[in-house]
C-alpha cells in the first residue's frame, strides 16, 4: 500500500508546488521500477504544477466524480500523465478553477479512488493547496505524513501554528506532522531555531534559498532536481527523500489512522449526523478561493457574549481592583453561568466539543473579570515579556526569544479596557490628553501603555514580568550568568560598601542583578529604594520604598526621582538604591556618593562599560548645570567603584560579561577602567547555545586591601589570569 505524503500550508506563495514537484521527482529517481504519483489538489491555483513539469492533462479526477456511476480503476489510468518516460505520474484534481463550481464531494467514490491509487503506486505526493475544506480532510484521513511548508517569516510561522493546532483538535496525531522550512537561509528571516521553538513539531528539512537557479529552472519548466542536481536545494531534497526511505517509522500506518478516526470521526462529536465537519469549519461547496477563518467567527461570538454579559451583570459598575466586590468567587461563578447560558443561545453548532466550550468560557471569563488573553501569558513562568501591538497581534519573549502568541483580544477597545483596569488602582489615567502611562501589576511586573493618537497601530501595551521567585547569587551561578568566583567578588564589594553601577541593554537582566546585590547588604542597615515603577524586591526589615509620581492632567503634582532622592538624604539612609538613573538625579547621586553615602547602587542603560561614562556625562548635563567634562569625569571616578555589565546574548541567555573597576583618572579627561572579570565567547554549539567561559584578567582591584580592613576574606589568587 502506498505511502502518502501531503504538502500543506495556509499561506500562499511559500512554494508548495515547487516543493511537492521536486520531492516527487526525487522519489521517482530513487525508486526505480516503482511508480510514484504527483497529485495536484490545489483548488485555488490549478494548472501551476502541470506548467512546472511542462505537461498537458486532458482529464482530471473531478471528471470521475461527475460520471461516478460508471467508475472503474481504468479511468484513473486515463487521468494519469507520465512525466518524460519516467516512473513519475501526474494527476490533477481539476483543470480549471471554474470546474469546482457546484461540485459536491461523494465520499464513497473518493474512498474507492484512494484505495485504487494506493494499490497502483509506491509513493503518492499531494499538493493540498491552502484551503481548509472537506476534500482536504478526506485526503488527510488517508495520509501517512503531513508536511507543513513554512517560510522564515512571522506570518507563515503563526499561520502554521494555528493550522497545526486545528489538526490536533480534530485528533490528527502530532507525530504524523512535520515541517519543511523553505528559503531557510533567507536574509532578514527568523532563524530555523526560532521556528523550531515556535512550532510543536519537528523541522524535517531545511531547503536553502536558490533564487537565480530556481528562477532559471522554472522558466525552463524543469524541476530543479533535474535542472541543477548539484545545487544546495537539490541536495536538500535528495537528503530528505533518503531520510524518509531509510526511516519508514516516520510514516503513520493506515491501520493506526483508521483506528483513530473510527474512534473520533471528524465533525461528529456531540452533534447530529447531518452536522458534518463541513458545517462547522468548512464551506459545503468547494468554490471559495480563501480558507474560512474560524478564529474570526469565534471572535465575533465572543464579542456578542461579552457585550451581553456586561449588560446582564452590570459589570461596568464593579471595580475589582478597588475591592468593591464582596465575594469575587461568587461573582466568577455567576459570570460563568451567564456565559454558558449565552453560549447555548448564541453559538449554535459553532462550538461543538466540551473542551472547546470550556476553553471559550474561560477566555470570556478572563476578558470580563481579568486581563483577558494576558491571563495565561502572565501565568506562564517561561514568558518574561509580553508585547501587545494591537488587538490582533501579541508577541512574547520566551526563553530569551521573541515569538508571536496565538492569543488575541476581541478588539482595540478591549485593549483599552484592560489598560484602564491595570492603572486605575494606581491612581493613573490614560486618555487623549495623557496618552502614555507607566504602571505596575500587583506582582510587581512593569507595565507601559501608549494609545492613539501617539500609537498609530492601536492601543499598545508592554509588560516586563517580574518573577515571583527572588533569585540569589547561587541561582545566577546555576544559570551560568556568573561563576562562583565572580559571585564572591560581587559579595565582597557590597560588604565593603563599594558604590556599584549595574549597566546593560534593555532586557539584559540589570534589575535582577541589582536584586541579587541587595541580598548581601547586612540586615542591620537602613535601605531606601527609589524607582519610577517599583520592581525591586528586598528581604530586609529596615527597607523604605519610594516611587515617583507623574504629573496630573494639569501638569501639576508630579514628584520626580530627583525630588525623592533629595528627600532621601534627610531620611538618614545607610544605603540608597535607585532603580535606574535616567535623568538629572544622576548628578545628585554622584554628589551623595562623594559625600559619605557609600555603598549605593543603581542601574544604567549602556552597551558597554566604556559607554557608561558617556551615558553618565549626558545625564549629568541634563541637570542644567554647566560643568566642564574634566570635572564630570573626576566626579565619576571618585564616586563609582565598580561597574557590573550585563548582556543578553544571541541565544537568549543573560550573563554578566564584565566586572570593571573605575581606578581613577589616566589624564584630564580619560577615566582608568580596569576589567577584573570578563566573559569570552568561544563559539556556538549545534543547538545554538553560546559557548564561552568567565575568567579573571589578572588586574587586582586597587581597593583589595580594604576588604581585609572590613573583615571580608577574599584570596588574592582569584584575580590571577590562567
ABEGO torsion letter per residue (X at the ends): XBBBBBBBBABBGAGAAAAAAAAAAAAAAABBGBBBBBBBABAABBGAAAAAAGBBBABBAAAAAAAAAABBAAAAAAABBBBGGBABBBBBABABAAAABGBBBBAAAAAAAAAAAAAABABBBBBAEABBBAAAAAAAAABABBBBBBBBBAAAAAAAAAAAAAAAAAGBBAAABBBBBBGAABBGBBBAAAAAAABABBBABBBBBBAAAAAAAAAAGBBAAAABAABAAAAAAAAAAAAAAABAAABBBAAAAAAAAAABBBGABGBBAABBAAAAABBABBABABBBBAAAAAAAAAAAAAAAAAAAAGAAABBAAAGABABAAAAAAAAAAAAAAAAAAAAEAABABAAAAAAAAAAAAAAAABAEAAAAAAABAABABBBBABAABBBBBBGGBBBBBABBBABAAAAAAAAAAAAAAAGBBBBAABABBBBBBAAGBBBBBBBOAABAAEBBBBBBBBBABBBBAAAAAAAGABBAAAAAAAAAAAAAGBBBBBBEBBGAGAAAAAAAAAAABBAABBBBBBBABBABBBABABBBBBBBBBBBAAGBGBBBAAAAAAAAAAAGBABBBBABBABAAAAAAAAAAAAGBBGBBBBBBBABAAAAAAAAAAAAAAAGBBBBAAAAAAAAAAABABBBBBBBBAAGBBBBABBBBBAEBABAABBBBBBABBBBBAEBBAAGBBBEBBBBAGBBBAAAAAAAAAGBBBBAAAABBX
